[in-house]
Amino acid sequence: MRRHTYPPDFKYIGREELRSAMWRLAAAVNELDELMRESGPVDEARRARIDVLLGAMDDATSELATHGRPTNHPLIADNLDDFRQAVATARTSVESSHPNYYLVGSVSGACLACHAPRR
């Protein structure tokens, strides 16, 4: 049926694929937010975990990437490239010799501003 209802360049993201990548992204965002809320200086173990979570977010969003083609989820299609760039910039700032965590908070905040964490 989809062959006849969507144009040939349309990338249909199935519900299972979308949920899987989005659920992994949500789990990483929630854990990242918790790490950023911890008080005190960021030690090496915490910095490394933040880096791993940003990598997981990059992996999940790359699965959702459509390389310019429309998808069945317009909000993702419209904002994914900007979000992926924000994740990459935050990761670079964490990996530098003088880590800066401001951008990490803005990445998780971009999600949590609309999607309240379910605790």
BAPAPA-777005 format. One record per atom (N, C-alpha, C): atom name; residue in three letters; x, y, z. Coordinates in Angstrom, 2 decimals. Each point is the difference from the previous one (the first is absolute). Layout:
# residues N
{site = CA; code = ALA; X = X; Y = Y; Z = Z} $
...
# end
This chain:
# residues 119
{site = N; code = MET; X = 0.81; Y = -1.19; Z = 0.00} $
{site = CA; code = MET; X = -0.81; Y = 1.19; Z = 0.00} $
{site = C; code = MET; X = 0.86; Y = 1.26; Z = 0.00} $
{site = N; code = ARG; X = 1.09; Y = 0.00; Z = 0.80} $
{site = CA; code = ARG; X = 0.85; Y = 1.19; Z = 0.08} $
{site = C; code = ARG; X = 0.62; Y = 0.35; Z = -1.34} $
{site = N; code = ARG; X = 0.25; Y = -1.01; Z = -0.85} $
{site = CA; code = ARG; X = 0.55; Y = 0.27; Z = -1.33} $
{site = C; code = ARG; X = -0.89; Y = 0.95; Z = -0.78} $
{site = N; code = HIS; X = -1.30; Y = -0.06; Z = 0.25} $
{site = CA; code = HIS; X = -0.95; Y = 0.79; Z = -0.77} $
{site = C; code = HIS; X = -0.41; Y = 1.30; Z = 0.70} $
{site = N; code = THR; X = 0.29; Y = 0.13; Z = 1.28} $
{site = CA; code = THR; X = -0.46; Y = 1.18; Z = 0.73} $
{site = C; code = THR; X = 1.10; Y = 1.01; Z = 0.29} $
{site = N; code = TYR; X = 1.27; Y = -0.39; Z = -0.13} $
{site = CA; code = TYR; X = 1.12; Y = 0.90; Z = 0.27} $
{site = C; code = TYR; X = 0.84; Y = 0.15; Z = -1.26} $
{site = N; code = PRO; X = 0.57; Y = 1.18; Z = -0.23} $
{site = CA; code = PRO; X = 0.86; Y = 0.18; Z = -1.17} $
{site = C; code = PRO; X = 1.25; Y = -0.87; Z = 0.11} $
{site = N; code = PRO; X = 0.67; Y = -0.30; Z = -1.11} $
{site = CA; code = PRO; X = 1.15; Y = -0.90; Z = 0.02} $
{site = C; code = PRO; X = 1.15; Y = 0.47; Z = 0.89} $
{site = N; code = ASP; X = 0.19; Y = 1.31; Z = 0.18} $
{site = CA; code = ASP; X = 1.13; Y = 0.48; Z = 0.81} $
{site = C; code = ASP; X = -0.35; Y = 0.12; Z = 1.48} $
{site = N; code = PHE; X = -1.17; Y = -0.47; Z = 0.39} $
{site = CA; code = PHE; X = -0.46; Y = 0.07; Z = 1.38} $
{site = C; code = PHE; X = 0.63; Y = -1.13; Z = 0.80} $
{site = N; code = LYS; X = 0.61; Y = 0.30; Z = 1.15} $
{site = CA; code = LYS; X = 0.59; Y = -1.01; Z = 0.88} $
{site = C; code = LYS; X = -0.99; Y = -0.24; Z = 1.13} $
{site = N; code = TYR; X = -0.68; Y = -1.13; Z = -0.01} $
{site = CA; code = TYR; X = -0.94; Y = -0.33; Z = 1.05} $
{site = C; code = TYR; X = 0.75; Y = -0.59; Z = 1.17} $
{site = N; code = ILE; X = -0.14; Y = 0.62; Z = 1.17} $
{site = CA; code = ILE; X = 0.60; Y = -0.54; Z = 1.22} $
{site = C; code = ILE; X = -1.08; Y = -0.79; Z = 0.71} $
{site = N; code = GLY; X = 0.19; Y = -1.29; Z = 0.08} $
{site = CA; code = GLY; X = -0.98; Y = -0.86; Z = 0.66} $
{site = C; code = GLY; X = -0.09; Y = 0.29; Z = 1.48} $
{site = N; code = ARG; X = -1.14; Y = -0.29; Z = 0.59} $
{site = CA; code = ARG; X = -0.24; Y = 0.27; Z = 1.42} $
{site = C; code = ARG; X = 1.05; Y = -0.66; Z = 0.88} $
{site = N; code = GLU; X = 0.34; Y = -1.25; Z = -0.30} $
{site = CA; code = GLU; X = 0.98; Y = -0.71; Z = 0.82} $
{site = C; code = GLU; X = 1.38; Y = 0.67; Z = -0.10} $
{site = N; code = GLU; X = 0.41; Y = 0.36; Z = -1.22} $
{site = CA; code = GLU; X = 1.29; Y = 0.65; Z = -0.20} $
{site = C; code = GLU; X = 0.03; Y = 1.36; Z = 0.70} $
{site = N; code = LEU; X = -1.07; Y = 0.77; Z = -0.13} $
{site = CA; code = LEU; X = -0.07; Y = 1.32; Z = 0.63} $
{site = C; code = LEU; X = 0.04; Y = -0.13; Z = 1.52} $
{site = N; code = ARG; X = -0.78; Y = -0.89; Z = 0.54} $
{site = CA; code = ARG; X = -0.02; Y = -0.17; Z = 1.45} $
{site = C; code = ARG; X = 1.35; Y = -0.46; Z = 0.53} $
{site = N; code = SER; X = 0.61; Y = -0.93; Z = -0.70} $
{site = CA; code = SER; X = 1.26; Y = -0.53; Z = 0.47} $
{site = C; code = SER; X = 1.05; Y = 1.10; Z = 0.08} $
{site = N; code = ALA; X = 0.20; Y = 0.74; Z = -1.07} $
{site = CA; code = ALA; X = 0.99; Y = 1.08; Z = -0.02} $
{site = C; code = ALA; X = -0.41; Y = 1.12; Z = 0.95} $
{site = N; code = MET; X = -1.27; Y = 0.35; Z = 0.01} $
{site = CA; code = MET; X = -0.46; Y = 1.08; Z = 0.87} $
{site = C; code = MET; X = 0.09; Y = -0.41; Z = 1.47} $
{site = N; code = TRP; X = -0.29; Y = -1.25; Z = 0.30} $
{site = CA; code = TRP; X = 0.10; Y = -0.45; Z = 1.40} $
{site = C; code = TRP; X = 1.44; Y = 0.02; Z = 0.47} $
{site = N; code = ARG; X = 0.93; Y = -0.41; Z = -0.86} $
{site = CA; code = ARG; X = 1.43; Y = 0.07; Z = 0.38} $
{site = C; code = ARG; X = 0.42; Y = 1.45; Z = 0.18} $
{site = N; code = LEU; X = -0.47; Y = 0.88; Z = -0.87} $
{site = CA; code = LEU; X = 0.31; Y = 1.42; Z = 0.12} $
{site = C; code = LEU; X = -0.57; Y = 0.55; Z = 1.30} $
{site = N; code = ALA; X = -1.22; Y = -0.34; Z = 0.31} $
{site = CA; code = ALA; X = -0.64; Y = 0.48; Z = 1.23} $
{site = C; code = ALA; X = 0.74; Y = -0.50; Z = 1.24} $
{site = N; code = ALA; X = 0.42; Y = -1.25; Z = -0.01} $
{site = CA; code = ALA; X = 0.73; Y = -0.55; Z = 1.15} $
{site = C; code = ALA; X = 1.32; Y = 0.74; Z = 0.19} $
{site = N; code = ALA; X = 0.70; Y = 0.28; Z = -1.10} $
{site = CA; code = ALA; X = 1.27; Y = 0.72; Z = 0.08} $
{site = C; code = ALA; X = -0.23; Y = 1.43; Z = 0.50} $
{site = N; code = VAL; X = -1.02; Y = 0.66; Z = -0.49} $
{site = CA; code = VAL; X = -0.30; Y = 1.37; Z = 0.42} $
{site = C; code = VAL; X = -0.34; Y = 0.03; Z = 1.49} $
{site = N; code = ASN; X = -0.81; Y = -0.93; Z = 0.47} $
{site = CA; code = ASN; X = -0.36; Y = -0.02; Z = 1.42} $
{site = C; code = ASN; X = 1.21; Y = -0.24; Z = 0.89} $
{site = N; code = GLU; X = 0.85; Y = -0.96; Z = -0.38} $
{site = CA; code = GLU; X = 1.20; Y = -0.26; Z = 0.80} $
{site = C; code = GLU; X = 0.96; Y = 1.19; Z = -0.05} $
{site = N; code = LEU; X = 0.12; Y = 0.61; Z = -1.17} $
{site = CA; code = LEU; X = 0.86; Y = 1.17; Z = -0.15} $
{site = C; code = LEU; X = -0.49; Y = 1.14; Z = 0.89} $
{site = N; code = ASP; X = -1.30; Y = 0.21; Z = 0.02} $
{site = CA; code = ASP; X = -0.57; Y = 1.04; Z = 0.85} $
{site = C; code = ASP; X = 0.29; Y = -0.27; Z = 1.48} $
{site = N; code = GLU; X = -0.13; Y = -1.25; Z = 0.41} $
{site = CA; code = GLU; X = 0.30; Y = -0.35; Z = 1.39} $
{site = C; code = GLU; X = 1.46; Y = 0.25; Z = 0.34} $
{site = N; code = LEU; X = 0.91; Y = -0.37; Z = -0.91} $
{site = CA; code = LEU; X = 1.42; Y = 0.24; Z = 0.22} $
{site = C; code = LEU; X = 0.32; Y = 1.49; Z = 0.11} $
{site = N; code = MET; X = -0.66; Y = 0.79; Z = -0.83} $
{site = CA; code = MET; X = 0.27; Y = 1.44; Z = 0.01} $
{site = C; code = MET; X = -0.59; Y = 0.67; Z = 1.24} $
{site = N; code = ARG; X = -0.99; Y = -0.62; Z = 0.63} $
{site = CA; code = ARG; X = -0.60; Y = 0.57; Z = 1.21} $
{site = C; code = ARG; X = 0.78; Y = -0.35; Z = 1.27} $
{site = N; code = GLU; X = 0.92; Y = -0.96; Z = -0.10} $
{site = CA; code = GLU; X = 0.80; Y = -0.35; Z = 1.17} $
{site = C; code = GLU; X = 0.84; Y = 1.20; Z = 0.43} $
{site = N; code = SER; X = 0.11; Y = 0.17; Z = 1.31} $
{site = CA; code = SER; X = 0.78; Y = 1.14; Z = 0.49} $
{site = C; code = SER; X = 1.49; Y = -0.34; Z = 0.01} $
{site = N; code = GLY; X = 0.79; Y = 1.02; Z = 0.08} $
{site = CA; code = GLY; X = 1.45; Y = -0.17; Z = 0.08} $
{site = C; code = GLY; X = 0.66; Y = -0.01; Z = -1.35} $
{site = N; code = PRO; X = 1.32; Y = 0.02; Z = 0.02} $
{site = CA; code = PRO; X = 0.74; Y = 0.01; Z = -1.26} $
{site = C; code = PRO; X = -0.17; Y = -1.32; Z = -0.75} $
{site = N; code = VAL; X = 0.17; Y = 0.06; Z = -1.31} $
{site = CA; code = VAL; X = -0.13; Y = -1.19; Z = -0.84} $
{site = C; code = VAL; X = 1.35; Y = -0.72; Z = 0.00} $
{site = N; code = ASP; X = 0.01; Y = -1.22; Z = 0.56} $
{site = CA; code = ASP; X = 1.24; Y = -0.77; Z = 0.01} $
{site = C; code = ASP; X = 0.15; Y = -0.75; Z = -1.33} $
{site = N; code = GLU; X = 1.10; Y = -0.70; Z = -0.16} $
{site = CA; code = GLU; X = 0.30; Y = -0.68; Z = -1.27} $
{site = C; code = GLU; X = -1.03; Y = -1.08; Z = -0.32} $
{site = N; code = ALA; X = -0.45; Y = -0.75; Z = 0.99} $
{site = CA; code = ALA; X = -0.99; Y = -1.06; Z = -0.24} $
{site = C; code = ALA; X = -1.32; Y = 0.61; Z = -0.50} $
{site = N; code = ARG; X = -0.41; Y = 1.08; Z = 0.63} $
{site = CA; code = ARG; X = -1.24; Y = 0.66; Z = -0.42} $
{site = C; code = ARG; X = 0.15; Y = 0.61; Z = -1.39} $
{site = N; code = ARG; X = 1.17; Y = 0.61; Z = -0.27} $
{site = CA; code = ARG; X = 0.24; Y = 0.58; Z = -1.33} $
{site = C; code = ARG; X = -0.05; Y = -1.09; Z = -1.06} $
{site = N; code = ALA; X = 0.60; Y = -1.15; Z = 0.29} $
{site = CA; code = ALA; X = 0.02; Y = -1.11; Z = -0.95} $
{site = C; code = ALA; X = -1.42; Y = -0.51; Z = -0.26} $
{site = N; code = ARG; X = -0.83; Y = -0.09; Z = 1.05} $
{site = CA; code = ARG; X = -1.38; Y = -0.46; Z = -0.17} $
{site = C; code = ARG; X = -0.80; Y = 1.00; Z = -0.84} $
{site = N; code = ILE; X = 0.21; Y = 1.28; Z = 0.23} $
{site = CA; code = ILE; X = -0.66; Y = 1.04; Z = -0.79} $
{site = C; code = ILE; X = 0.37; Y = -0.17; Z = -1.47} $
{site = N; code = ASP; X = 1.27; Y = -0.24; Z = -0.27} $
{site = CA; code = ASP; X = 0.46; Y = -0.20; Z = -1.37} $
{site = C; code = ASP; X = -0.65; Y = -1.22; Z = -0.64} $
{site = N; code = VAL; X = -0.10; Y = -1.09; Z = 0.76} $
{site = CA; code = VAL; X = -0.65; Y = -1.22; Z = -0.50} $
{site = C; code = VAL; X = -1.47; Y = 0.28; Z = -0.34} $
{site = N; code = LEU; X = -0.67; Y = 0.73; Z = 0.87} $
{site = CA; code = LEU; X = -1.42; Y = 0.31; Z = -0.24} $
{site = C; code = LEU; X = -0.18; Y = 0.88; Z = -1.22} $
{site = N; code = LEU; X = 0.87; Y = 0.97; Z = -0.18} $
{site = CA; code = LEU; X = -0.08; Y = 0.83; Z = -1.20} $
{site = C; code = LEU; X = 0.25; Y = -0.85; Z = -1.26} $
{site = N; code = GLY; X = 0.89; Y = -0.96; Z = 0.10} $
{site = CA; code = GLY; X = 0.22; Y = -0.92; Z = -1.11} $
{site = C; code = GLY; X = -1.24; Y = -0.84; Z = -0.29} $
{site = N; code = ALA; X = -0.66; Y = -0.46; Z = 1.05} $
{site = CA; code = ALA; X = -1.23; Y = -0.78; Z = -0.17} $
{site = C; code = ALA; X = -1.10; Y = 0.85; Z = -0.64} $
{site = N; code = MET; X = -0.05; Y = 1.27; Z = 0.39} $
{site = CA; code = MET; X = -0.98; Y = 0.90; Z = -0.60} $
{site = C; code = MET; X = 0.30; Y = 0.20; Z = -1.48} $
{site = N; code = ASP; X = 1.27; Y = 0.13; Z = -0.33} $
{site = CA; code = ASP; X = 0.40; Y = 0.14; Z = -1.41} $
{site = C; code = ASP; X = -0.37; Y = -1.24; Z = -0.78} $
{site = N; code = ASP; X = 0.25; Y = -1.18; Z = 0.57} $
{site = CA; code = ASP; X = -0.36; Y = -1.25; Z = -0.68} $
{site = C; code = ASP; X = -1.50; Y = -0.10; Z = -0.23} $
{site = N; code = ALA; X = -0.78; Y = 0.32; Z = 1.02} $
{site = CA; code = ALA; X = -1.46; Y = -0.10; Z = -0.12} $
{site = C; code = ALA; X = -0.52; Y = 0.99; Z = -1.04} $
{site = N; code = THR; X = 0.52; Y = 1.22; Z = 0.01} $
{site = CA; code = THR; X = -0.49; Y = 0.98; Z = -0.97} $
{site = C; code = THR; X = 0.47; Y = -0.32; Z = -1.40} $
{site = N; code = SER; X = 1.14; Y = -0.67; Z = -0.15} $
{site = CA; code = SER; X = 0.44; Y = -0.38; Z = -1.35} $
{site = C; code = SER; X = -0.94; Y = -1.04; Z = -0.59} $
{site = N; code = GLU; X = -0.58; Y = -0.84; Z = 0.85} $
{site = CA; code = GLU; X = -1.00; Y = -0.96; Z = -0.48} $
{site = C; code = GLU; X = -1.26; Y = 0.70; Z = -0.49} $
{site = N; code = LEU; X = -0.30; Y = 1.15; Z = 0.59} $
{site = CA; code = LEU; X = -1.19; Y = 0.73; Z = -0.39} $
{site = C; code = LEU; X = 0.25; Y = 0.92; Z = -1.19} $
{site = N; code = ALA; X = 1.27; Y = 0.22; Z = -0.31} $
{site = CA; code = ALA; X = 0.35; Y = 0.92; Z = -1.09} $
{site = C; code = ALA; X = -0.55; Y = -0.52; Z = -1.33} $
{site = N; code = THR; X = -0.47; Y = 0.91; Z = -0.81} $
{site = CA; code = THR; X = -0.60; Y = -0.40; Z = -1.28} $
{site = C; code = THR; X = 0.72; Y = 0.60; Z = -1.19} $
{site = N; code = HIS; X = 1.08; Y = 0.73; Z = 0.27} $
{site = CA; code = HIS; X = 0.81; Y = 0.60; Z = -1.06} $
{site = C; code = HIS; X = -0.83; Y = 0.84; Z = -0.96} $
{site = N; code = GLY; X = -0.81; Y = 0.88; Z = 0.56} $
{site = CA; code = GLY; X = -0.75; Y = 0.96; Z = -0.80} $
{site = C; code = GLY; X = -1.32; Y = -0.49; Z = -0.54} $
{site = N; code = ARG; X = -0.34; Y = -1.25; Z = 0.22} $
{site = CA; code = ARG; X = -1.28; Y = -0.50; Z = -0.50} $
{site = C; code = ARG; X = -1.08; Y = 0.20; Z = 1.03} $
{site = N; code = PRO; X = -1.25; Y = 0.23; Z = -0.43} $
{site = CA; code = PRO; X = -1.09; Y = 0.14; Z = 0.97} $
{site = C; code = PRO; X = -0.27; Y = -1.32; Z = 0.71} $
{site = N; code = THR; X = -0.54; Y = 0.09; Z = 1.21} $
{site = CA; code = THR; X = -0.33; Y = -1.20; Z = 0.77} $
{site = C; code = THR; X = -1.43; Y = 0.12; Z = 0.50} $
{site = N; code = ASN; X = -0.44; Y = -1.04; Z = 0.71} $
{site = CA; code = ASN; X = -1.34; Y = 0.01; Z = 0.59} $
{site = C; code = ASN; X = -0.02; Y = 0.73; Z = 1.33} $
{site = N; code = HIS; X = 1.10; Y = 0.60; Z = 0.42} $
{site = CA; code = HIS; X = 0.04; Y = 0.76; Z = 1.24} $
{site = C; code = HIS; X = 0.62; Y = 1.37; Z = -0.31} $
{site = N; code = PRO; X = -0.83; Y = 0.99; Z = -0.36} $
{site = CA; code = PRO; X = 0.52; Y = 1.30; Z = -0.46} $
{site = C; code = PRO; X = 0.82; Y = 0.74; Z = 1.05} $
{site = N; code = LEU; X = -0.30; Y = -0.12; Z = 1.27} $
{site = CA; code = LEU; X = 0.77; Y = 0.70; Z = 1.03} $
{site = C; code = LEU; X = 1.44; Y = -0.50; Z = 0.02} $
{site = N; code = ILE; X = 0.18; Y = -1.30; Z = -0.12} $
{site = CA; code = ILE; X = 1.34; Y = -0.56; Z = -0.07} $
{site = C; code = ILE; X = 0.69; Y = 0.47; Z = -1.27} $
{site = N; code = ALA; X = -0.68; Y = -0.10; Z = -1.12} $
{site = CA; code = ALA; X = 0.60; Y = 0.38; Z = -1.27} $
{site = C; code = ALA; X = 0.44; Y = 1.46; Z = -0.02} $
{site = N; code = ASP; X = -0.79; Y = 0.87; Z = 0.61} $
{site = CA; code = ASP; X = 0.29; Y = 1.44; Z = -0.03} $
{site = C; code = ASP; X = 1.15; Y = 0.40; Z = 0.92} $
{site = N; code = ASN; X = 0.25; Y = -0.74; Z = 1.06} $
{site = CA; code = ASN; X = 0.97; Y = 0.43; Z = 1.02} $
{site = C; code = ASN; X = 1.17; Y = -0.93; Z = 0.23} $
{site = N; code = LEU; X = 0.03; Y = -1.13; Z = -0.65} $
{site = CA; code = LEU; X = 1.01; Y = -1.01; Z = 0.30} $
{site = C; code = LEU; X = 1.42; Y = 0.46; Z = -0.31} $
{site = N; code = ASP; X = 0.20; Y = 0.64; Z = -1.13} $
{site = CA; code = ASP; X = 1.35; Y = 0.43; Z = -0.35} $
{site = C; code = ASP; X = 0.56; Y = 1.00; Z = 1.00} $
{site = N; code = ASP; X = -0.83; Y = 0.95; Z = 0.43} $
{site = CA; code = ASP; X = 0.45; Y = 0.98; Z = 0.99} $
{site = C; code = ASP; X = 0.30; Y = -0.68; Z = 1.34} $
{site = N; code = PHE; X = -0.84; Y = -0.94; Z = 0.39} $
{site = CA; code = PHE; X = 0.21; Y = -0.70; Z = 1.26} $
{site = C; code = PHE; X = 1.28; Y = -0.83; Z = -0.06} $
{site = N; code = ARG; X = 0.22; Y = -0.69; Z = -1.11} $
{site = CA; code = ARG; X = 1.21; Y = -0.81; Z = -0.15} $
{site = C; code = ARG; X = 1.25; Y = 0.88; Z = 0.08} $
{site = N; code = GLN; X = -0.08; Y = 1.20; Z = -0.57} $
{site = CA; code = GLN; X = 1.13; Y = 0.92; Z = 0.07} $
{site = C; code = GLN; X = 0.24; Y = 0.46; Z = 1.43} $
{site = N; code = ALA; X = -1.08; Y = 0.25; Z = 0.73} $
{site = CA; code = ALA; X = 0.12; Y = 0.41; Z = 1.40} $
{site = C; code = ALA; X = 0.64; Y = -1.11; Z = 0.84} $
{site = N; code = VAL; X = -0.37; Y = -1.25; Z = -0.26} $
{site = CA; code = VAL; X = 0.59; Y = -1.14; Z = 0.71} $
{site = C; code = VAL; X = 1.49; Y = -0.08; Z = -0.32} $
{site = N; code = ALA; X = 0.36; Y = 0.14; Z = -1.26} $
{site = CA; code = ALA; X = 1.41; Y = -0.07; Z = -0.40} $
{site = C; code = ALA; X = 0.81; Y = 1.12; Z = 0.64} $
{site = N; code = THR; X = -0.55; Y = 1.20; Z = 0.04} $
{site = CA; code = THR; X = 0.70; Y = 1.13; Z = 0.61} $
{site = C; code = THR; X = 0.16; Y = -0.21; Z = 1.50} $
{site = N; code = ALA; X = -1.04; Y = -0.51; Z = 0.66} $
{site = CA; code = ALA; X = 0.08; Y = -0.27; Z = 1.43} $
{site = C; code = ALA; X = 1.06; Y = -1.07; Z = 0.27} $
{site = N; code = ARG; X = 0.04; Y = -1.00; Z = -0.84} $
{site = CA; code = ARG; X = 0.99; Y = -1.08; Z = 0.19} $
{site = C; code = ARG; X = 1.42; Y = 0.53; Z = -0.17} $
{site = N; code = THR; X = 0.21; Y = 0.85; Z = -0.97} $
{site = CA; code = THR; X = 1.31; Y = 0.61; Z = -0.20} $
{site = C; code = THR; X = 0.40; Y = 0.82; Z = 1.22} $
{site = N; code = SER; X = -0.96; Y = 0.73; Z = 0.57} $
{site = CA; code = SER; X = 0.32; Y = 0.83; Z = 1.16} $
{site = C; code = SER; X = 0.33; Y = -0.84; Z = 1.23} $
{site = N; code = VAL; X = -0.58; Y = -1.19; Z = 0.10} $
{site = CA; code = VAL; X = 0.28; Y = -0.90; Z = 1.13} $
{site = C; code = VAL; X = 1.36; Y = -0.67; Z = -0.19} $
{site = N; code = GLU; X = 0.37; Y = -0.29; Z = -1.23} $
{site = CA; code = GLU; X = 1.24; Y = -0.71; Z = -0.28} $
{site = C; code = GLU; X = 1.23; Y = 0.92; Z = -0.02} $
{site = N; code = SER; X = -0.19; Y = 1.31; Z = 0.09} $
{site = CA; code = SER; X = 1.14; Y = 0.92; Z = -0.05} $
{site = C; code = SER; X = 0.83; Y = -0.10; Z = 1.27} $
{site = N; code = SER; X = 1.20; Y = 0.56; Z = -0.05} $
{site = CA; code = SER; X = 0.89; Y = -0.06; Z = 1.16} $
{site = C; code = SER; X = -0.55; Y = 0.81; Z = 1.18} $
{site = N; code = HIS; X = -0.85; Y = 0.97; Z = -0.28} $
{site = CA; code = HIS; X = -0.70; Y = 0.77; Z = 1.03} $
{site = C; code = HIS; X = -1.50; Y = -0.15; Z = -0.25} $
{site = N; code = PRO; X = -0.59; Y = -1.10; Z = 0.46} $
{site = CA; code = PRO; X = -1.41; Y = -0.29; Z = -0.31} $
{site = C; code = PRO; X = -0.95; Y = 1.12; Z = 0.42} $
{site = N; code = ASN; X = -0.99; Y = 0.22; Z = -0.84} $
{site = CA; code = ASN; X = -1.05; Y = 0.97; Z = 0.26} $
{site = C; code = ASN; X = -1.32; Y = -0.75; Z = -0.10} $
{site = N; code = TYR; X = -0.80; Y = 0.06; Z = 1.05} $
{site = CA; code = TYR; X = -1.21; Y = -0.80; Z = 0.06} $
{site = C; code = TYR; X = -1.28; Y = 0.79; Z = -0.28} $
{site = N; code = TYR; X = 0.16; Y = 1.26; Z = -0.32} $
{site = CA; code = TYR; X = -1.17; Y = 0.84; Z = -0.28} $
{site = C; code = TYR; X = -0.82; Y = -0.58; Z = -1.15} $
{site = N; code = LEU; X = 0.65; Y = -0.36; Z = -1.08} $
{site = CA; code = LEU; X = -0.71; Y = -0.52; Z = -1.17} $
{site = C; code = LEU; X = -0.66; Y = -1.34; Z = 0.27} $
{site = N; code = VAL; X = 0.56; Y = -0.78; Z = 0.90} $
{site = CA; code = VAL; X = -0.61; Y = -1.28; Z = 0.38} $
{site = C; code = VAL; X = -1.37; Y = 0.25; Z = 0.61} $
{site = N; code = GLY; X = -0.07; Y = 0.98; Z = 0.88} $
{site = CA; code = GLY; X = -1.28; Y = 0.34; Z = 0.62} $
{site = C; code = GLY; X = -1.00; Y = 0.51; Z = -1.01} $
{site = N; code = SER; X = 0.47; Y = 0.73; Z = -1.00} $
{site = CA; code = SER; X = -0.94; Y = 0.52; Z = -1.00} $
{site = C; code = SER; X = -0.52; Y = -1.12; Z = -0.90} $
{site = N; code = VAL; X = 0.81; Y = -1.04; Z = -0.24} $
{site = CA; code = VAL; X = -0.46; Y = -1.13; Z = -0.81} $
{site = C; code = VAL; X = -1.11; Y = -0.76; Z = 0.72} $
{site = N; code = SER; X = 0.24; Y = -0.35; Z = 1.26} $
{site = CA; code = SER; X = -1.06; Y = -0.72; Z = 0.72} $
{site = C; code = SER; X = -1.19; Y = 0.91; Z = 0.23} $
{site = N; code = GLY; X = 0.25; Y = 1.28; Z = 0.22} $
{site = CA; code = GLY; X = -1.10; Y = 0.95; Z = 0.19} $
{site = C; code = GLY; X = -0.87; Y = 0.15; Z = -1.23} $
{site = N; code = ALA; X = 0.61; Y = -0.15; Z = -1.19} $
{site = CA; code = ALA; X = -0.77; Y = 0.11; Z = -1.24} $
{site = C; code = ALA; X = -1.07; Y = -1.08; Z = -0.07} $
{site = N; code = CYS; X = 0.31; Y = -1.16; Z = 0.53} $
{site = CA; code = CYS; X = -0.98; Y = -1.10; Z = 0.01} $
{site = C; code = CYS; X = -0.98; Y = 0.16; Z = 1.15} $
{site = N; code = LEU; X = 0.55; Y = 0.27; Z = 1.18} $
{site = CA; code = LEU; X = -0.82; Y = 0.02; Z = 1.21} $
{site = C; code = LEU; X = -0.92; Y = 1.21; Z = 0.08} $
{site = N; code = ALA; X = 0.27; Y = 1.03; Z = -0.79} $
{site = CA; code = ALA; X = -0.90; Y = 1.15; Z = -0.01} $
{site = C; code = ALA; X = -1.39; Y = -0.38; Z = -0.47} $
{site = N; code = CYS; X = -0.06; Y = -0.93; Z = -0.95} $
{site = CA; code = CYS; X = -1.31; Y = -0.46; Z = -0.50} $
{site = C; code = CYS; X = -0.42; Y = -1.36; Z = 0.57} $
{site = N; code = HIS; X = 0.99; Y = -0.85; Z = 0.20} $
{site = CA; code = HIS; X = -0.27; Y = -1.34; Z = 0.50} $
{site = C; code = HIS; X = 0.40; Y = -0.08; Z = 1.46} $
{site = N; code = ALA; X = -0.92; Y = 0.18; Z = 0.87} $
{site = CA; code = ALA; X = 0.30; Y = -0.07; Z = 1.43} $
{site = C; code = ALA; X = 0.44; Y = -1.41; Z = 0.36} $
{site = N; code = PRO; X = 1.05; Y = -0.14; Z = 0.80} $
{site = CA; code = PRO; X = 0.44; Y = -1.34; Z = 0.37} $
{site = C; code = PRO; X = -1.07; Y = -0.72; Z = 0.79} $
{site = N; code = ARG; X = -0.11; Y = -1.29; Z = -0.27} $
{site = CA; code = ARG; X = -0.99; Y = -0.83; Z = 0.71} $
{site = C; code = ARG; X = 0.73; Y = -0.74; Z = 1.10} $
{site = N; code = ARG; X = -0.20; Y = 0.44; Z = 1.22} $
{site = CA; code = ARG; X = 0.69; Y = -0.63; Z = 1.14} $
{site = C; code = ARG; X = -0.99; Y = -0.62; Z = 0.93} $
# end
